[in-house]
C-alpha cells in the first residue's frame, strides 16, 4: 500500500515565491519527511520584476537594480545560496546625488538620510530650501511629539515634523523611487514605522535619525567586507544572479512557468484545491500565494474577506534605458544621478547615471543612463508609445543636463500595476484579512509586496516567514494525527 506524499504549492514565481520555496524546502528537508513542492508562475520566466539582460557589453536591469545593504534577508539569502562573493557596492567616486530645483540641479546636502537632515550645517547651506523652509525644518528639534496610537499619512507626519518645503523638494522625490505614491495617502505605519518610533523615543525626527546613524556600523557588520561601506548593493552580473541561484537550488522542486491559476478553494480540513487556467485542478496540502493582491483577490473569490485586497491600489511605472559614447556626455560622471520633484512638471521622476553608480554595467568608453517615468497623479504615460517615452525622456535630459547626443540604443520597460500603495490603516486592514483567511482556510497563506514591504529584502523576508509558518502548520497537523492515532 503506497503512502501519499504531501504536496505544497507556491503560486507566483517572483522573488517572494522562489524564496518561500527555497526556505520551505530547506525546513522540510531538515524534518526528514517526504514532500513535494511546486512553484507555478503564469509568465514565461521566473523572477518577477527582476530582469537582467546583457547587450553590447552593457549589464542592464529592466526592473529593480539594487537593494539596501542594511536589510539582512537578501544578504542572508545570498549567503545561503553561496553567492556572497558576487555582491558588489556602488562606485565610491560617484557619491553625489542631485535634486532639480527650478530647472537646475542642486547637490543633495551631505548627511541626508531618507531626506531627513542629520548634519545641520550642510542642510542650512543648500539652495534647495528657502531660509524660511530651513527655519521651519529646524523647529523639529523643539516641537513636542504627538502621542497618538492611530495611523496617519506619511505626508502629514513629515509636513508636521519638517514642514512643506522639505517634504515637497527633498523627501517626496526620494521616496518616489520606492513607492511612486502620494505621501498624503500612504500609511506611515506601513511604509516608515521607524519615523514614528524615532518621534516617540527622541521627540524629534532629526535627533532620532542622528541617533540611528550611530548604529550604521553595527548594521553593516553582517556584510562582506567588499560592500560594507555601500548603502546600496547588487550583484556583479545583475540581480538575475539571485534568481538563477534560486533556480539551481530548487532543481528538485517542480518549477512550472507559463501556468496560470484561476482559483484556490478549501477542500476538507487540511487541503486546498488549486484550479488552473487550462481547466485542470490539483489537491494540495498547503498553498502560499505570492501574486499581486488584485490577482490574489480573484483566486480567493469564494472568501468574502478577499474583497479587502481589491482596495489596494497599484501605480504603473516605466524606465527608459539609454546608452551613449562617453565623448558625447557633456558633464562629469561623479554622481549616482538626480531626482525630479513633482512640482518641476517634468516627465521623468529621476535619472540614474547607471554606469557611474555601478562600474560593472558599461564597457570602457561607454555610458549607461536610466530614466524613470510614472508616479501617483501622473498615470497618463501608459497611452504613449515607446518612441514617445524615449522622446520625452531625452527632452528632459537635454534641458537639465545639456545632453543632445543620439543614444547608441534605447530600451523601454513598462512595469504595469507594479507599485502597491499602502493606504492609511493598511496594517490593520491586512491583519483583519489574515485573521479571516486563517479561520476559513488555515492551509492557505498569502504574502508579497502588496502586504508588508515592496523592496526585494522585504519580499524575501515575507517568503521565508510564510515558509516557516506553513512548516509549523504541517508539523502541528502531523503531531495532531499522531496523538489521534495513539488515542484510538
Steps between C-alpha positions, in 0.01 A plus 500: 500500500660827385513804727392835352779759496384841630491764227552872562454770235635853467299714259720768345862458398633844584764558767242448778383167361846367423621598848199331657571181304869509593441539873207257507715237328782566744272470802320185381828331407627558854186326631583190295146430377415450129340796323437657162515873425371667184550861391261618229558826311274643230771685309762322285784564748564503873620797701204739478617858448866396508622490141866547410616501139841539337526705184815606318703463818251687719333343805145635502238467770149531358350479849654579840874563491610464863396471862579658836806335652371538855200274436621156596257255333649537153859487627414190704349341190814581300704319765256207504544468123879542512479823300651744749818531289287638214379801699626843399449852630466840339790696356659701785591766245134574421348573838334826402125516437316800358145631522347727239381836625356755251664321210846485659682214667584558867721258686320319777667617824718241674346337803150448362352161587171433321479876462541565873797726588752355744761772443354846543782710351483353145121509517499869590726575201294321233321696230222242489315652795420865570617666825146479635480134401823428686374677808177300483694172472713597801184531708498120505775527762263667747150391399334254739425145392145401418372229732256332264478126442288534187654493156556815295622568151871519428453844345314647798763363739796641307331834442416515871860433599706669224268731307360512149819601317715211623217260423440622144856582394704223664307220669227438242744469206710255701204286601352506149757241399368264768124540481429743212205606713324798651656539845173646631329168426776262609491348847780607734478173696521288186775692319738656755404388850853591612412870455219468751723303738765772479247769587375300797847419634692818420210749463676641191524322165835664428644401838364148453661468159830630637490235773418226249802588287725399787378142453592485131831324561326238711233446233766446231701248701320212323614619157801367309790743546495597131156663530499603866523871423232505231140604571374316193615160378441282195671207328792529261300351213168649605214396724423210268787330686270460799217354293736260323643394835154425632408301190812286542424447870145401406596248230320223692186716528221487242549839329230577243488818294227603258245358746220726622278440803131591497397425856595341830229331706486324833448125474450319825673579826862504385500532121438752224409469133698705250317550170707599195421699188507189282216353706685235699529509877731359766448415864776637723575497872604863521513810280707819515360773275759761398321676214396868499202557727258569213582158353481327838155654557375330181651166603332521841165620366314249719637675809303820582803648679691499170302806395726699732792424271328678212530832682882500472593720205803448276695763307653431159855615424744476211871537451691609193855374454739695277859418403752761378863546408686669785629770267142614440422557869537873587521460879705333769409144598567551870144446622251217525225706342232757569141520623218710360230633737144489375483881520755526217242379245740261323422165341781315671494452877870416528807403301771257607847542349516123504852444374634759746311349792579137404837463329421152366209612284672651194808433284791744509421822320123445523231645726168354611214717628159400633203736520189430707146598401173475690369574849168566673308770315710447185352187345431621148830364366377141433316640198826622348707292260854390585626760255309772685639386836854516364438838340358654817784358712759636254328839507542518879864385482573760235357783711637384835839359399566645156511145358424531128671191357309217338503187718686195373184309591198531726294248694156564651347295780138541606425374851122511502316500833828423672521741796252419781371794699450449874209722611461638851382210717662243267653287776174476690315409181752228415492362853122466480524331161759252625289417803201418280715307252653289777158421643357399164803348323785434745699309238516807272753777569546821306799736485671738261573862420136599548512415870810579705772669294569555131880461491680180408617435859144550626362254247766242587425543870129447439567190290719353772249580774220336301716191445570473873133554581389228258767263632377561857143433388611174339685397813199578721267305274736202504517512879120514522475198269745303717313591818166407342635165381647420838173573675303254289 
